[in-house]
Amino acid sequence: MINVFPIQLEDHTFIATSVKLPKTNLLTISNDKGYIMCGALDVGLLNSQLKDRHIVAGRAVGVKTIEQLLESPLESITFEAEKLGIHVGMIGKEALLKMV
């Protein structure tokens, strides 16, 4: 099952996506600039093999819901996210607001 719905943070709209898979869920919250995601995100791949795409992204591990993704600290981020002032340990919703 796939759920897609808007999330408002301050005056900004983001899109939350939850994909229910066997034994896990894929979770993302995004806008046109970047996204945060659950532990399935491979930040190392984005920073190395896909670095020419300049992807702004962050990863939170151990999250099971969109609400947890918003409130959890990021465990890793891309180089492009760091350029926007996003850092490891920043909670998800704070990182998203740096992407506007």
C-alpha positions as a Markdown table, in Angstrom:
| # | Residue | x | y | z |
|---|---|---|---|---|
| 1 | Met | 0.0 | 0.0 | 0.0 |
| 2 | Ile | 1.2 | 3.5 | -0.8 |
| 3 | Asn | 0.1 | 6.6 | 1.0 |
| 4 | Val | 0.9 | 10.1 | -0.3 |
| 5 | Phe | -0.2 | 13.2 | 1.5 |
| 6 | Pro | 0.8 | 16.9 | 2.1 |
| 7 | Ile | 2.5 | 18.1 | 5.3 |
| 8 | Gln | 2.6 | 21.7 | 6.3 |
| 9 | Leu | 5.7 | 23.0 | 8.1 |
| 10 | Glu | 5.3 | 26.7 | 8.9 |
| 11 | Asp | 4.1 | 28.1 | 5.5 |
| 12 | His | 5.6 | 25.4 | 3.4 |
| 13 | Thr | 4.1 | 22.3 | 1.9 |
| 14 | Phe | 6.0 | 19.0 | 1.7 |
| 15 | Ile | 4.9 | 15.7 | 0.3 |
| 16 | Ala | 5.0 | 12.6 | 2.6 |
| 17 | Thr | 5.2 | 9.2 | 1.0 |
| 18 | Ser | 4.9 | 5.9 | 2.9 |
| 19 | Val | 5.3 | 2.6 | 1.0 |
| 20 | Lys | 4.3 | -0.6 | 3.0 |
| 21 | Leu | 6.6 | -3.5 | 2.0 |
| 22 | Pro | 6.9 | -6.9 | 3.5 |
| 23 | Lys | 8.7 | -6.5 | 6.8 |
| 24 | Thr | 9.4 | -2.8 | 6.4 |
| 25 | Asn | 8.1 | 0.6 | 5.3 |
| 26 | Leu | 9.8 | 3.1 | 3.0 |
| 27 | Leu | 9.3 | 6.7 | 4.3 |
| 28 | Thr | 10.1 | 10.0 | 2.6 |
| 29 | Ile | 9.2 | 13.6 | 3.0 |
| 30 | Ser | 10.2 | 15.9 | 0.1 |
| 31 | Asn | 9.8 | 19.1 | -1.8 |
| 32 | Asp | 11.2 | 20.3 | -5.1 |
| 33 | Lys | 14.7 | 20.9 | -3.6 |
| 34 | Gly | 15.4 | 17.7 | -1.6 |
| 35 | Tyr | 14.1 | 15.1 | 0.8 |
| 36 | Ile | 14.6 | 13.2 | 4.1 |
| 37 | Met | 14.1 | 9.4 | 4.2 |
| 38 | Cys | 14.2 | 6.4 | 6.5 |
| 39 | Gly | 17.2 | 4.1 | 6.8 |
| 40 | Ala | 16.8 | 2.6 | 3.3 |
| 41 | Leu | 18.5 | 5.7 | 1.8 |
| 42 | Asp | 22.1 | 5.1 | 0.7 |
| 43 | Val | 23.8 | 8.4 | 1.4 |
| 44 | Gly | 27.1 | 7.0 | 0.5 |
| 45 | Leu | 25.9 | 6.2 | -3.0 |
| 46 | Leu | 24.4 | 9.7 | -3.4 |
| 47 | Asn | 27.7 | 11.2 | -2.3 |
| 48 | Ser | 29.9 | 9.1 | -4.5 |
| 49 | Gln | 28.5 | 7.6 | -7.6 |
| 50 | Leu | 25.7 | 10.1 | -8.0 |
| 51 | Lys | 27.5 | 13.2 | -6.8 |
| 52 | Asp | 27.1 | 15.0 | -10.1 |
| 53 | Arg | 23.4 | 15.1 | -9.5 |
| 54 | His | 23.8 | 17.4 | -6.5 |
| 55 | Ile | 21.1 | 15.6 | -4.5 |
| 56 | Val | 20.0 | 17.2 | -1.2 |
| 57 | Ala | 19.0 | 14.4 | 1.2 |
| 58 | Gly | 19.1 | 13.2 | 4.8 |
| 59 | Arg | 18.7 | 9.9 | 6.4 |
| 60 | Ala | 17.1 | 9.0 | 9.8 |
| 61 | Val | 17.4 | 5.4 | 11.0 |
| 62 | Gly | 15.0 | 3.4 | 13.2 |
| 63 | Val | 11.9 | 5.4 | 12.1 |
| 64 | Lys | 8.6 | 3.6 | 11.4 |
| 65 | Thr | 6.3 | 6.5 | 10.8 |
| 66 | Ile | 6.2 | 9.8 | 9.0 |
| 67 | Glu | 5.8 | 11.5 | 12.4 |
| 68 | Gln | 9.0 | 9.8 | 13.7 |
| 69 | Leu | 10.8 | 10.9 | 10.5 |
| 70 | Leu | 9.9 | 14.5 | 11.2 |
| 71 | Glu | 11.1 | 14.3 | 14.9 |
| 72 | Ser | 14.2 | 12.1 | 14.6 |
| 73 | Pro | 17.8 | 13.3 | 14.2 |
| 74 | Leu | 19.4 | 12.7 | 10.9 |
| 75 | Glu | 22.1 | 10.1 | 11.0 |
| 76 | Ser | 23.7 | 11.0 | 7.7 |
| 77 | Ile | 23.3 | 13.7 | 5.0 |
| 78 | Thr | 24.6 | 14.4 | 1.5 |
| 79 | Phe | 27.3 | 16.9 | 0.7 |
| 80 | Glu | 24.7 | 19.1 | -1.0 |
| 81 | Ala | 22.5 | 19.1 | 2.1 |
| 82 | Glu | 25.5 | 20.2 | 4.2 |
| 83 | Lys | 25.9 | 23.2 | 1.8 |
| 84 | Leu | 22.4 | 24.3 | 2.9 |
| 85 | Gly | 23.3 | 24.2 | 6.6 |
| 86 | Ile | 21.8 | 20.8 | 7.3 |
| 87 | His | 23.9 | 18.7 | 9.6 |
| 88 | Val | 24.0 | 15.3 | 11.2 |
| 89 | Gly | 21.9 | 15.3 | 14.4 |
| 90 | Met | 19.4 | 17.9 | 13.1 |
| 91 | Ile | 15.9 | 16.7 | 13.4 |
| 92 | Gly | 13.9 | 16.0 | 10.2 |
| 93 | Lys | 11.6 | 18.9 | 10.2 |
| 94 | Glu | 14.4 | 21.4 | 10.8 |
| 95 | Ala | 16.3 | 19.9 | 7.9 |
| 96 | Leu | 13.2 | 20.2 | 5.7 |
| 97 | Leu | 12.9 | 23.9 | 6.5 |
| 98 | Lys | 16.5 | 24.4 | 5.3 |
| 99 | Met | 15.3 | 23.1 | 2.0 |
| 100 | Val | 12.9 | 25.9 | 1.2 |
